[in-house]
Amino acid sequence: MLSHLIQHGVLVITVHTDPGIGQRAALSKEISDLVHLHRPAPVVIVLEEQAAGSAAVSAVLRAHRMCNHLGVLMSVATHSAPARRLLESNADTTGTRLVIHARTDTAISTAFSAAA
């Protein structure tokens, strides 16, 4: 469902497929575990095209709320314009703004610069 790596001090979590409603909680837990393990590294969640469904977007929004609570910088990268619009319209606005990118390399370099 997902993979991760550390790139330039940034935790990059790539979601490969949409988990569907039945596995949304499992995806959220995997993301949460990785964020806690690598904290305080900034996080970029990459939603691949096959993962740009509503369940994955919901898990990403939940991760954003958690990252705000932990003080961890988080952004998202996805080529899917509908997913970007869904993320923008439903992001929590009470904490740090969710930054959404169309390109993964831009998201990682921005996260690296913000953390430096």
N, C-alpha and C positions, 0 to 999 in steps of 0.2 A: 504494500500500500504506500510506503514511503521509504526514503533513504535520506541520509544526512552526511555532511562533511563539514570540516572547518576550513574556511578559505579566507586568508588575510585576517584571521582573528574573528571572523563572523561565522556563526552557526547557520549553515544553509540546509534547510529541511525541504526536500522535494517530495511533493505528494503526486504520485503517479496516476492514481485512479480515484474517482469519486467513490467514497465508501458506501453510499446509500444511507438511508436513515438508520437502518439496523446496526451499522458499524461506525456511525458518527462518534459515539462516545469512546469507542476504542481508539479512533484516530486522535481525538482530543487528548486522551490519556497518553498516547505515544508522544505527541508534541509536547505536552506538559512535562513528561519525564525528561525529554531531551533538553528543554529549556532549563529546568532545574539543575540538571547535570552540568551544563556548560555555562551557567550564570556566572558572571555578569556579561558574558559575550553578547553582542547584539545579534538579533535573529532576522533572517530573511526566509520567508516561506514562499516556495515556488510552487504554483499550481500549474501542472502541465495541462495541456488541452483536454485530455481525458478526465482530468480531476476537477474541472471547473464547474461542477454541479453544485446544487444548493446545499447538499450535506457537507461537502468539503468546505464551502464558503462559510457555513455555520461554524464548523470546527475552527477555522481560521479566526473568525470573529471572537470566539470564546478564548482562543489563545491570545488575542490582542488584549482582551480584558485582563487576563492573567498576567501578561507582560507588564501592563500598566501598574498592576498591583505590586509586582516585584521590582519595578523600576528598570526593566530591561527594554532597550530600544527594539522595536520590531517593525518590519515592513514586509510587503508582499510583492511578488512579481508574477504576472500572468499575461499571456498573449491574448486571452479571451476578454474582449471588450464587455460582453454581458456580465462576466464575473467581476470585472473591475467596477462596473456601475453598481452591481449588487453589494460589493464590499463598501464602496463609498457611501451608498445610501443607508447602510445599516451599521456602520462603524460607531463605536462608542466615542462620544465627543467630550466626555468628562475628564479624560486624562490626556496623555500624549496622542497627538493625531496619528492615525494610521496612514502611512505613506504607501501608495500603491504605484507600482511601476509596470510598464509593458515589457521591459527588458531585464533579464536576470543580472547581467553584468553591471548595469546601472544601479540596480538595487544593492548589490554587494559593495560596489565602490562608494556609494552614498552612505551605507551603514558603517563601513570602515572609517570614512572621513568623520562622520558624526561621533563615533566612539573615541577618536583620537584626541 
